[in-house]
Amino acid sequence: MNTSWRTKAACIGLEAFTFYPETDEDADKAKEVCALCPVQSACLEYALARREKEGVWGGCTERERRRIIRQRRRTA
């Protein structure tokens, strides 16, 4: 999978702990960064393909990514 999109990510240089909140309710700061990111969709697709278990990727928490995967299975 091509990961060249990472060089354009809005999160470059930010503290990693921002994107690994303790609870989904603490994910707002990360989601704010993701909302402005030019590669948000590529990041989300990467996390979905890799089944990332932790953190905020592409503006979605792990719980939200599981929901997306379930929805895609139903429509496939």
C-alpha positions as CSV (number, residue, x, y, z in Angstrom):
1,M,0.0,0.0,0.0
2,N,1.3,3.4,-1.0
3,T,2.0,5.6,2.1
4,S,3.4,8.7,0.4
5,W,0.3,10.5,1.6
6,R,1.9,10.6,5.1
7,T,4.2,13.4,4.1
8,K,1.2,15.7,3.6
9,A,-0.6,14.8,6.8
10,A,-1.6,17.6,9.1
11,C,-0.5,15.7,12.1
12,I,3.2,15.7,11.2
13,G,5.2,17.2,14.1
14,L,2.4,17.0,16.6
15,E,2.5,15.1,19.8
16,A,1.6,11.4,19.1
17,F,-0.3,11.2,22.4
18,T,-2.9,13.5,20.9
19,F,-3.9,10.8,18.5
20,Y,-4.0,8.1,21.1
21,P,-6.6,9.3,23.6
22,E,-7.6,7.2,26.7
23,T,-11.3,7.4,25.7
24,D,-13.3,8.2,22.6
25,E,-14.6,11.3,24.4
26,D,-11.0,12.6,24.6
27,A,-10.5,12.3,20.8
28,D,-11.8,15.8,20.0
29,K,-8.4,17.5,19.6
30,A,-7.2,14.8,17.2
31,K,-10.4,14.9,15.2
32,E,-10.0,18.7,14.9
33,V,-6.6,18.2,13.3
34,C,-8.0,15.4,11.0
35,A,-10.9,17.6,9.9
36,L,-8.4,20.0,8.3
37,C,-6.1,17.4,6.9
38,P,-5.7,17.1,3.1
39,V,-5.1,13.4,3.3
40,Q,-7.8,12.4,5.8
41,S,-9.4,9.9,3.5
42,A,-6.1,8.2,2.6
43,C,-5.3,7.9,6.3
44,L,-8.7,6.4,7.2
45,E,-8.4,3.9,4.4
46,Y,-4.9,2.9,5.5
47,A,-6.2,2.3,9.1
48,L,-9.2,0.3,7.8
49,A,-7.0,-1.9,5.6
50,R,-4.5,-2.5,8.4
51,R,-7.2,-2.9,11.0
52,E,-5.6,-0.4,13.3
53,K,-6.7,-1.2,16.8
54,E,-5.7,2.1,18.6
55,G,-5.7,5.8,18.0
56,V,-7.5,8.3,15.8
57,W,-6.9,7.7,12.1
58,G,-8.5,9.7,9.4
59,G,-10.7,11.4,12.0
60,C,-12.2,8.2,13.3
61,T,-11.6,6.4,16.6
62,E,-11.2,2.6,16.7
63,R,-14.9,2.1,17.5
64,E,-15.9,4.3,14.6
65,R,-13.6,2.4,12.3
66,R,-15.1,-0.9,13.4
67,R,-18.5,0.5,12.6
68,I,-17.4,1.5,9.1
69,I,-16.0,-2.0,8.5
70,R,-19.3,-3.6,9.6
71,Q,-21.3,-1.3,7.3
72,R,-19.0,-2.1,4.3
73,R,-19.4,-5.8,4.9
74,R,-23.2,-5.5,4.9
75,T,-23.3,-3.5,1.6
76,A,-20.7,-5.8,-0.1
